[in-house]
Amino acid sequence: MATIAQGLDITNRKLADEEKSRLQTQLAHSQTLDSLGLLAGGVAHDMNNVLGAILGMATANLEAHPEGSPTYLAFEIIIKAAERGGKMVKSLLNFARQDPVEVSELDMNAILLEEVRILERTTLSKVLLKMDMASELRRIRGDASALSHAFMNLCINSVDAMSEKGTLTLRTRNVDNNWIEVVVEDTGVGMPKDILEKAMVPFFTTKGVGKGTGLGLSMVYSAVKAHNGQLDIQSEPGKGTQVRLRFPASDTILQTAESPATPPPKPSIMALKVLVVDDDELIRYTIQSMLKSMGHRVTLATSGEDALEKLEAGFQPDLIFLDMNMPGLGGAGTLPRLRALCPTLPVLLATGRVDQATLNLVAAHPYVTLMSKPFTMKELQKHLGH
C-alpha cells in the first residue's frame, strides 16, 4: 500500500504574520503616545497655574523668616515640591515630544545627589540608601529636567517595592570611555517575567487605584531613548530589581569644585506700573502679591480683550505680564494688537509649554521676554531687572 505525503512550507506566512503583529503593536503604541500628547498639552496649563501659585507665594514669604527656622525650612520644602511638580509636568510634555528640550553638559552625579537630597526626608527615609559614585565620571549632553524626573521615578518605584528594611543602591561609572552607566538597584519584591515584559508600556501598572499612573517606567524609557541611551531591567520575584542605564559620554571630565552661589537680587530702584493679564484668578492674585511685595503697582486684567480695552481707554503701564494660554484671543492673539497700540512696551509672555509657535511669536515681536511657568519670586525679580 503506497503512502503519499504532502508538505507545505509556511515559513514566509509565519514571518509575515509576525511582522504584521509587530507593526500593529507599534501603531497602537504610537496612538497611545499621540493621545498622551493631547492630554499633556491640556493638563500642563492648569497644572502650572496651580504650581505657580504655590511656588510664587512660598518664595515671596520665604525671606520673611530667619534662615534655618522651622517656618523657613517648611517653605523650602514647599518650594522644592512645587518645583518638582513643575518638572513632572515638563517631563510629561517631553515624553509626548520624544526629544530633549534643553540640552547642556550634565554632571550625572550631581543630578542623582540632588534627587537624593529632595527625596531623603520623605521617600528615601523608609529604606537604607547606598551610593557608589564614580569620582571622575564623564559628563553627558542632555536635558537635566527630563533625566532628574526619570531618576526620581526609578527611586520611588524601588522604594515602593521594598519593606522598611530594604536597600536602595545608586551607582555610577565610566564604561570604555564612550559611555557612562547609572545603576538603580533595590532589594524589593521583584517582578515575574510577564510583568517585566509590560513594565515600560504606557499606563500599565500593578499598583492599586489612585496609587500609580503607569507612566513612570515608560517616561524613564522615553527619556533614555531621547538621549540616545540604553536601558536594561533585570528582575526576579524575591530577588529585587536592577535598572541599568547607559548614556553616550562627552569628552569632559566633571569638575568637583562647586560653582559660586548666585548673588541675591538687588532691591528695585523704581516702582513700576504692571498690568497682569491672566484668566486664572489664582495666578492673578499670586503675581499681584509678589509684585506688590517688590514695591510695584499692579492692575489686573482677566483676558486679552480686557487688557486691550484698558490700553485703548488710556491706561499706560510700564510693563505687561501676559499669559499665553487664555480663552478668546489668548496671548498669541493679544500680543500683535498690544504691540500695535504700544510699540515699545515691555511684555513678559508667560507659558507652561514652550513650543515652536511660541518661540516664533516672541521672535516676531520686539520687547517681548518669554517666561516659563511655574516661576519663583527671584526669577520674576530677575526678569524685572532687579
C-alpha positions as CSV (number, residue, x, y, z in Angstrom):
1,M,0.0,0.0,0.0
2,A,1.6,3.3,-1.1
3,T,1.7,6.3,1.2
4,I,1.7,9.8,-0.2
5,A,2.8,12.7,2.0
6,Q,2.5,16.4,1.1
7,G,4.3,19.3,2.8
8,L,3.6,23.0,2.8
9,D,6.3,25.4,3.8
10,I,4.5,28.1,5.8
11,T,7.7,29.9,7.0
12,N,7.0,33.0,4.9
13,R,3.5,33.2,6.1
14,K,4.6,33.0,9.8
15,L,7.2,35.7,9.2
16,A,4.6,37.9,7.5
17,D,2.2,37.3,10.4
18,E,4.9,38.2,12.9
19,E,5.8,41.4,11.1
20,K,2.1,42.3,10.9
21,S,1.8,41.8,14.6
22,R,4.9,43.9,15.3
23,L,3.6,46.7,13.1
24,Q,0.2,46.6,14.8
25,T,1.9,46.8,18.2
26,Q,4.0,49.8,17.0
27,L,0.9,51.5,15.7
28,A,-1.0,51.0,19.0
29,H,2.0,52.4,20.9
30,S,2.2,55.4,18.6
31,Q,-1.6,56.1,19.0
32,T,-1.1,55.9,22.8
33,L,1.7,58.4,22.6
34,D,-0.4,60.8,20.5
35,S,-3.3,60.6,23.0
36,L,-0.9,61.2,25.8
37,G,0.5,64.3,23.9
38,L,-3.0,65.8,23.7
39,L,-3.6,65.0,27.3
40,A,-0.3,66.6,28.4
41,G,-1.0,69.8,26.5
42,G,-4.4,70.2,28.1
43,V,-3.2,69.4,31.6
44,A,0.0,71.5,31.5
45,H,-1.6,74.9,31.6
46,D,-3.9,74.3,34.5
47,M,-1.3,72.3,36.5
48,N,1.3,75.0,36.0
49,N,-1.1,77.6,37.3
50,V,-1.7,75.7,40.5
51,L,2.0,75.1,41.0
52,G,2.8,78.7,40.0
53,A,0.5,80.0,42.8
54,I,2.1,77.7,45.4
55,L,5.7,78.5,44.2
56,G,5.1,82.2,44.0
57,M,3.6,82.6,47.4
58,A,6.1,80.3,49.1
59,T,9.1,82.1,47.6
60,A,7.5,85.5,48.4
61,N,7.2,84.5,52.1
62,L,10.5,82.6,52.4
63,E,12.7,85.5,53.1
64,A,10.3,86.9,55.7
65,H,11.6,84.3,58.2
66,P,15.0,83.6,59.6
67,E,17.1,81.1,57.7
68,G,17.1,77.8,59.5
69,S,13.9,78.4,61.4
70,P,11.1,75.8,61.2
71,T,8.9,78.1,59.1
72,Y,11.8,78.8,56.7
73,L,12.5,75.1,56.3
74,A,8.8,74.4,55.8
75,F,8.7,77.0,52.9
76,E,11.8,75.4,51.5
77,I,10.1,72.0,51.3
78,I,7.0,73.6,49.7
79,I,9.2,75.3,47.1
80,K,11.0,72.1,46.3
81,A,7.8,70.2,46.0
82,A,6.3,72.8,43.6
83,E,9.5,72.9,41.5
84,R,9.4,69.1,41.4
85,G,5.7,69.3,40.3
86,G,6.7,71.7,37.5
87,K,9.4,69.3,36.3
88,M,6.9,66.5,36.3
89,V,4.6,68.4,34.0
90,K,7.5,69.3,31.8
91,S,8.6,65.6,31.8
92,L,5.1,64.6,30.6
93,L,5.5,67.1,27.7
94,N,9.0,65.8,27.0
95,F,7.6,62.2,26.9
96,A,5.0,63.2,24.4
97,R,7.5,65.0,22.2
98,Q,10.1,62.2,22.5
99,D,13.1,64.6,22.4
100,P,15.1,66.6,24.9
101,V,14.2,70.3,25.1
102,E,17.1,72.0,26.9
103,V,20.4,70.3,26.1
104,S,23.6,71.1,28.1
105,E,26.6,69.4,29.6
106,L,25.4,67.4,32.6
107,D,27.1,66.1,35.7
108,M,25.1,62.9,36.4
109,N,26.5,62.5,39.9
110,A,25.1,66.0,40.7
111,I,21.7,65.1,39.3
112,L,21.5,61.9,41.4
113,L,22.7,63.7,44.5
114,E,20.0,66.4,44.0
115,E,17.3,63.8,43.7
116,V,18.5,62.1,46.9
117,R,18.5,65.4,48.7
118,I,14.9,66.1,47.7
119,L,13.6,62.6,48.5
120,E,15.7,61.8,51.6
121,R,13.2,63.3,54.1
122,T,10.2,61.5,52.6
123,T,10.5,58.6,50.3
124,L,14.1,57.5,51.0
125,S,13.7,57.8,54.8
126,K,11.9,54.4,54.7
127,V,14.9,52.4,53.4
128,L,18.7,52.1,53.6
129,L,20.4,54.1,50.9
130,K,23.9,53.1,49.5
131,M,25.7,55.3,46.9
132,D,28.7,54.3,44.9
133,M,29.6,57.3,42.7
134,A,32.5,57.4,40.2
135,S,35.0,60.1,41.3
136,E,35.8,61.2,37.7
137,L,32.5,60.4,35.9
138,R,32.4,61.8,32.4
139,R,29.7,64.3,31.5
140,I,26.9,63.7,29.1
141,R,24.8,66.1,26.9
142,G,21.2,66.1,27.7
143,D,18.1,67.7,29.4
144,A,18.7,67.8,33.2
145,S,14.9,68.2,34.0
146,A,13.9,65.1,32.0
147,L,16.7,62.9,33.5
148,S,16.0,64.2,37.0
149,H,12.4,63.1,36.8
150,A,13.5,59.8,35.3
151,F,15.7,59.0,38.3
152,M,13.0,60.2,40.7
153,N,10.6,57.7,39.2
154,L,13.1,54.9,39.5
155,C,13.8,55.7,43.1
156,I,10.2,55.9,44.0
157,N,9.4,52.6,42.2
158,S,12.2,50.9,44.1
159,V,11.1,52.2,47.5
160,D,7.5,51.2,46.8
161,A,8.7,47.6,46.0
162,M,10.6,47.3,49.4
163,S,9.8,47.0,53.0
164,E,11.3,49.3,55.6
165,K,14.3,47.0,55.8
166,G,15.1,47.3,52.1
167,T,18.2,48.7,50.5
168,L,18.4,51.1,47.5
169,T,21.7,51.3,45.7
170,L,22.7,54.1,43.3
171,R,25.9,53.5,41.3
172,T,27.7,55.4,38.5
173,R,30.8,54.5,36.5
174,N,32.6,55.2,33.2
175,V,32.3,52.4,30.6
176,D,35.1,52.2,27.9
177,N,35.4,56.0,27.8
178,N,32.5,56.1,25.4
179,W,29.6,55.6,27.8
180,I,28.6,56.3,31.4
181,E,26.4,53.9,33.3
182,V,23.9,54.6,36.1
183,V,22.5,51.7,38.1
184,V,19.4,51.8,40.3
185,E,19.1,48.6,42.3
186,D,16.7,47.5,45.1
187,T,16.1,44.5,47.3
188,G,12.4,44.6,46.7
189,V,9.8,42.0,45.7
190,G,11.0,41.9,42.1
191,M,8.8,41.2,39.0
192,P,7.9,38.0,37.3
193,K,8.6,37.7,33.6
194,D,5.1,38.5,32.3
195,I,5.1,41.8,34.4
196,L,8.6,42.7,33.4
197,E,7.7,42.5,29.7
198,K,5.0,45.1,30.2
199,A,6.8,47.3,32.7
200,M,7.5,50.1,30.2
201,V,4.2,50.0,28.4
202,P,2.4,53.4,29.0
203,F,-0.4,53.3,31.5
204,F,0.4,49.7,32.7
205,T,0.7,49.5,36.5
206,T,0.4,46.8,39.1
207,K,-0.4,49.4,41.8
208,G,-3.9,49.9,43.2
209,V,-6.4,52.5,42.0
210,G,-5.1,56.0,42.8
211,K,-1.5,54.8,43.6
212,G,0.0,54.9,40.2
213,T,-0.5,56.1,36.6
214,G,1.6,53.5,34.8
215,L,3.7,56.3,33.2
216,G,6.8,56.1,35.5
217,L,8.9,53.5,33.7
218,S,7.6,54.5,30.2
219,M,8.8,58.0,31.0
220,V,12.2,56.7,32.0
221,Y,12.4,54.6,28.8
222,S,11.4,57.7,26.7
223,A,14.0,59.9,28.4
224,V,16.8,57.4,27.9
225,K,15.9,56.9,24.2
226,A,15.7,60.6,23.7
227,H,19.3,60.9,24.9
228,N,20.5,58.1,22.6
229,G,20.9,55.9,25.6
230,Q,20.3,52.2,26.5
231,L,18.1,50.8,29.3
232,D,18.1,47.3,30.7
233,I,15.9,45.9,33.5
234,Q,16.6,42.7,35.3
235,S,14.2,41.4,37.9
236,E,13.1,38.2,39.5
237,P,10.4,37.6,42.2
238,G,12.0,37.8,45.6
239,K,15.4,39.0,44.2
240,G,14.8,42.6,43.7
241,T,15.2,44.8,40.6
242,Q,18.2,46.3,38.8
243,V,17.8,49.1,36.3
244,R,20.9,49.8,34.2
245,L,21.0,52.9,32.1
246,R,23.8,53.9,29.7
247,F,24.4,57.3,28.1
248,P,26.9,58.4,25.5
249,A,29.7,60.3,27.3
250,S,31.2,63.6,26.2
251,D,34.9,64.3,26.3
252,T,34.7,66.4,29.5
253,I,35.5,65.0,33.0
254,L,33.3,66.7,35.5
255,Q,34.8,69.3,37.9
256,T,34.4,68.7,41.6
257,A,34.6,72.4,42.6
258,E,31.2,74.0,43.4
259,S,30.1,76.9,41.3
260,P,29.8,80.2,43.1
261,A,26.5,81.0,44.6
262,T,24.2,83.3,42.6
263,P,24.2,86.7,44.3
264,P,20.9,87.8,45.7
265,P,18.8,90.2,43.5
266,K,19.3,93.9,44.1
267,P,16.4,95.9,45.5
268,S,14.1,97.6,43.0
269,I,15.3,101.1,42.0
270,M,11.9,102.2,40.5
271,A,8.3,101.2,41.2
272,L,6.6,100.0,38.0
273,K,3.0,100.1,36.9
274,V,2.4,96.5,35.9
275,L,-0.7,95.2,34.0
276,V,-1.1,91.5,34.9
277,V,-3.2,89.7,32.2
278,D,-4.3,86.1,33.2
279,D,-7.6,84.3,33.1
280,D,-6.8,82.3,36.3
281,E,-7.8,84.1,39.5
282,L,-5.2,82.1,41.5
283,I,-2.4,83.3,39.3
284,R,-3.6,86.9,39.0
285,Y,-3.6,87.4,42.8
286,T,-0.4,85.5,43.4
287,I,1.5,87.7,40.9
288,Q,-0.2,90.7,42.3
289,S,1.0,89.8,45.8
290,M,4.6,89.1,44.5
291,L,4.8,92.4,42.6
292,K,3.4,94.5,45.5
293,S,5.9,93.0,47.9
294,M,8.6,94.3,45.5
295,G,7.1,97.8,45.6
296,H,5.3,97.8,42.2
297,R,1.8,99.0,41.5
298,V,-0.5,96.3,39.9
299,T,-3.6,96.5,37.7
300,L,-5.4,93.2,36.8
301,A,-7.0,92.1,33.6
302,T,-8.9,88.8,33.2
303,S,-8.3,88.4,29.4
304,G,-6.5,89.8,26.4
305,E,-9.6,91.6,25.4
306,D,-9.9,93.2,28.9
307,A,-6.3,94.3,28.7
308,L,-6.7,95.9,25.3
309,E,-9.8,97.8,26.4
310,K,-7.8,99.2,29.3
311,L,-5.0,100.3,27.0
312,E,-7.4,101.8,24.5
313,A,-9.0,103.7,27.3
314,G,-5.7,105.4,28.1
315,F,-4.1,103.2,30.7
316,Q,-0.3,103.4,30.4
317,P,1.6,100.6,32.2
318,D,5.4,100.3,32.4
319,L,5.2,96.5,31.8
320,I,2.7,93.9,30.9
321,F,2.6,90.3,32.3
322,L,0.7,88.4,29.6
323,D,-0.4,84.7,29.9
324,M,0.0,82.7,26.7
325,N,-2.9,80.3,27.2
326,M,-6.3,82.0,27.8
327,P,-9.8,81.8,26.3
328,G,-10.6,84.2,23.5
329,L,-7.7,86.0,21.9
330,G,-5.2,84.4,24.2
331,G,-1.6,85.5,24.3
332,A,-1.0,84.8,20.6
333,G,-3.9,87.0,19.5
334,T,-3.4,89.7,22.1
335,L,0.3,90.4,21.5
336,P,0.1,91.7,17.9
337,R,-2.8,94.1,18.9
338,L,-1.0,95.1,22.0
339,R,2.2,95.8,20.1
340,A,0.2,97.9,17.6
341,L,-1.1,100.1,20.5
342,C,2.2,100.2,22.4
343,P,5.2,99.5,20.1
344,T,7.9,99.6,22.7
345,L,6.0,98.5,25.9
346,P,8.0,95.6,27.6
347,V,6.0,92.3,27.8
348,L,6.6,89.2,29.9
349,L,4.9,86.4,28.0
350,A,4.3,83.5,30.4
351,T,3.6,79.9,29.4
352,G,3.8,76.5,30.9
353,R,4.5,75.0,27.5
354,V,7.2,76.4,25.3
355,D,6.7,75.2,21.7
356,Q,7.9,76.4,18.3
357,A,4.8,78.5,17.8
358,T,5.5,80.4,21.0
359,L,9.2,80.9,20.1
360,N,8.1,82.2,16.6
361,L,5.7,84.6,18.3
362,V,8.4,86.0,20.6
363,A,10.8,86.3,17.7
364,A,8.2,88.3,15.6
365,H,7.6,91.0,18.2
366,P,10.3,93.2,19.8
367,Y,10.5,93.9,23.6
368,V,9.0,90.5,24.5
369,T,10.6,88.2,27.0
370,L,9.5,84.6,27.4
371,M,8.9,83.3,30.9
372,S,8.3,79.7,31.8
373,K,5.7,78.7,34.4
374,P,5.9,77.9,37.2
375,F,8.4,80.5,38.4
376,T,9.9,81.7,41.7
377,M,9.9,85.2,43.1
378,K,13.6,85.5,42.3
379,E,13.0,84.6,38.7
380,L,10.3,87.2,38.4
381,Q,12.7,89.8,40.1
382,K,15.4,88.9,37.5
383,H,13.0,89.5,34.6
384,L,12.1,92.8,36.1
385,G,15.7,93.9,36.2
386,H,16.1,93.9,40.0
